Amino acid sequence: MKKLLSLSALLLSLSAWCQKPHDQYSLEAGYGMGISGHPTTVGFAHYEVGFRYMVDEFWGIKFDFGSDSFRMDDNPELGSDYKRYSFQGVHNLGRTLNIANTAGSNINLLAHGGLGYSSLTSVTRGGTDNIGNVIIGLTPQLRLGKSLALTLDTSYILNFTQHYNFDGQHPARPEHTSLKSFTGHLFTASVGFTFYFGKNGSDADWR
């Protein structure tokens, strides 16, 4: 919680410091699914929330939180709960590709990527794994009004120094020695909304 509050305070400080020619702030929320590796399983219990500030028409920053829950179909007692906190850069790819003039003025595309922290709690063994992550993703947008957009976010998360599989078990190793870290991965897809506030609404994304 202290990390969450510290990062939130940093974002608000940066927002206050930056010039505001577009004055675009937004809150994002989405719900969907996560597809895990080690072993592969699909969990329809993914949700995410985020705060975004656009520095100009092309670049911005955002802080977001994501949560997933995985349970094995053949044994519900095996599984894990995954939470991540990420600080990311955002690029208005729709402007770079001139999507508004080719696909319609209400359609846009954002690209995002950054670093963060994840915790993976094993419901099987009761332990918690502390993990660093890298995240990249794309967010198609459909503008519904000056203050609201429908979004479809797809993200790929790479976990460093992961010790538990997503089924909550340790990786099977012939030597059965102490825990060894590995690189895990997770794909998420969610449908949600972006709520804009500030005097110019969604102008930085589309205008």
C-alpha positions in Angstrom: 0.0 0.0 0.0 2.9 2.4 0.8 4.3 1.7 -2.7 0.9 2.4 -4.3 0.5 5.7 -2.4 4.1 6.8 -3.2 3.7 6.2 -6.9 0.3 7.9 -6.9 1.8 11.0 -5.2 4.6 11.0 -7.8 2.2 10.9 -10.7 0.1 13.8 -9.2 3.3 15.8 -8.6 4.4 15.3 -12.2 1.0 16.2 -13.5 1.1 19.5 -11.5 4.6 20.3 -12.7 4.1 19.7 -16.4 2.6 22.4 -18.6 -1.0 21.7 -19.4 -1.8 22.8 -23.0 -4.2 19.8 -23.3 -5.2 19.4 -19.7 -6.0 15.7 -20.3 -6.3 13.4 -17.3 -8.1 10.2 -17.4 -9.2 7.2 -15.3 -9.2 3.7 -16.9 -11.0 0.6 -15.8 -11.4 -2.8 -17.5 -12.5 -6.4 -16.9 -11.5 -9.5 -18.9 -9.3 -12.5 -18.9 -5.7 -13.5 -18.2 -3.8 -16.3 -19.9 -0.9 -17.6 -17.9 2.1 -19.6 -18.5 3.7 -22.4 -16.4 1.3 -24.1 -16.9 -1.1 -22.4 -19.4 -4.5 -21.7 -17.9 -7.2 -19.1 -18.7 -8.8 -17.1 -15.9 -11.8 -14.9 -16.4 -11.1 -12.9 -13.3 -8.9 -10.1 -14.6 -9.5 -6.5 -13.8 -7.4 -3.4 -14.0 -7.6 0.3 -13.1 -5.3 3.1 -14.1 -4.6 6.9 -14.1 -3.2 8.5 -17.2 -1.8 12.0 -17.9 -1.0 13.1 -21.5 2.0 15.5 -21.6 1.1 16.4 -25.2 -0.8 15.0 -28.1 1.7 12.1 -28.6 3.1 11.2 -25.2 1.9 10.5 -21.8 2.4 8.6 -18.6 0.2 6.3 -16.6 0.1 4.2 -13.4 -2.0 1.1 -13.3 -3.0 -1.8 -11.2 -4.0 -5.2 -12.5 -5.3 -8.4 -10.7 -5.8 -12.0 -11.9 -6.9 -15.1 -10.3 -6.0 -18.6 -11.6 -7.5 -21.9 -10.6 -6.8 -25.3 -12.3 -9.9 -26.9 -13.8 -9.0 -30.4 -12.8 -8.1 -29.4 -9.2 -9.5 -26.1 -7.8 -7.2 -26.3 -4.8 -4.3 -25.5 -7.2 -3.9 -21.9 -8.2 -2.6 -18.5 -7.6 -3.6 -14.9 -7.2 -1.5 -12.4 -9.2 -1.3 -8.6 -8.6 0.8 -6.1 -10.4 1.6 -2.4 -10.2 3.1 -0.7 -13.2 4.5 2.7 -14.2 4.3 3.2 -18.0 4.9 5.5 -20.9 2.0 5.9 -23.3 2.2 6.8 -27.0 -0.7 8.0 -29.1 -0.1 5.6 -32.0 -3.3 6.7 -33.7 -1.8 10.1 -34.4 1.5 8.6 -35.6 -0.3 6.3 -38.0 -3.0 9.0 -38.9 -5.7 6.5 -38.0 -8.4 9.3 -37.6 -8.2 10.1 -41.3 -8.3 6.5 -42.5 -10.5 4.6 -40.0 -12.8 7.4 -38.7 -12.4 10.3 -36.3 -13.8 8.4 -33.3 -11.3 5.5 -33.5 -7.8 5.7 -32.0 -5.0 3.4 -30.8 -2.6 3.8 -27.9 0.6 1.9 -27.2 2.0 1.5 -23.7 4.9 0.0 -21.9 6.9 0.1 -18.7 8.2 -1.5 -15.6 6.6 -2.6 -12.4 6.2 -4.9 -9.4 4.1 -8.0 -9.1 3.1 -10.3 -6.3 2.0 -13.9 -7.0 0.4 -15.6 -4.0 0.1 -19.4 -4.1 -3.2 -20.7 -2.8 -1.6 -24.2 -3.0 1.3 -23.5 -0.7 0.4 -20.2 1.0 3.6 -18.4 -0.1 4.0 -15.1 -1.9 6.4 -14.4 -4.7 7.8 -10.8 -5.1 8.5 -10.2 -8.8 9.7 -7.5 -11.1 7.9 -7.1 -14.4 8.0 -5.6 -17.8 4.7 -4.8 -19.6 3.8 -3.8 -23.2 0.4 -3.4 -24.8 -2.0 -1.9 -27.2 -5.3 -0.2 -26.5 -7.8 0.4 -29.3 -10.3 3.2 -28.4 -13.8 4.1 -29.6 -14.8 7.6 -28.5 -18.4 7.7 -27.1 -18.3 11.4 -26.1 -16.1 14.2 -24.9 -15.6 12.6 -21.5 -15.9 8.8 -22.3 -14.3 6.2 -24.5 -14.7 2.4 -24.9 -11.4 0.5 -24.8 -10.1 -2.9 -25.6 -6.7 -3.4 -23.9 -4.3 -6.2 -24.7 -1.1 -6.5 -22.6 1.8 -8.9 -22.3 3.6 -9.1 -19.0 7.1 -10.6 -18.5 7.9 -11.6 -14.9 11.5 -11.7 -13.8 12.7 -14.0 -10.9 9.4 -15.8 -10.6 9.5 -18.9 -8.3 5.9 -20.2 -8.3 4.1 -21.5 -11.3 0.7 -20.0 -11.9 -0.9 -23.2 -10.5 0.8 -22.3 -7.2 3.3 -25.1 -7.4 7.1 -25.0 -7.6 8.5 -25.9 -11.1 9.1 -29.7 -11.3 12.9 -30.2 -11.1 14.6 -33.6 -11.0 17.1 -32.5 -8.4 14.4 -31.2 -6.0 16.8 -28.6 -4.6 16.1 -25.1 -3.3 13.9 -22.8 -5.3 15.2 -21.5 -8.6 13.9 -18.5 -10.3 12.6 -18.4 -13.9 11.0 -16.0 -16.3 7.2 -16.2 -16.4 4.7 -14.6 -18.7 1.1 -13.5 -18.7 -1.2 -12.2 -21.4 -4.3 -10.2 -20.5 -7.3 -8.9 -22.6 -9.9 -6.6 -21.2 -12.9 -4.4 -22.2 -13.5 -1.2 -20.3 -13.9 2.5 -20.3 -11.7 5.6 -20.1 -13.2 8.6 -18.2 -11.7 12.0 -19.1 -11.6 15.0 -16.9 -10.1 18.4 -17.3 -11.4 21.3 -19.4 -10.4 19.7 -22.8 -11.9 16.3 -22.1 -10.6 13.7 -24.7 -9.1 16.3 -27.1 -5.5 15.2 -26.7 -6.4 11.7 -27.8 -8.4 12.7 -30.9 -8.3 16.4 -31.8 
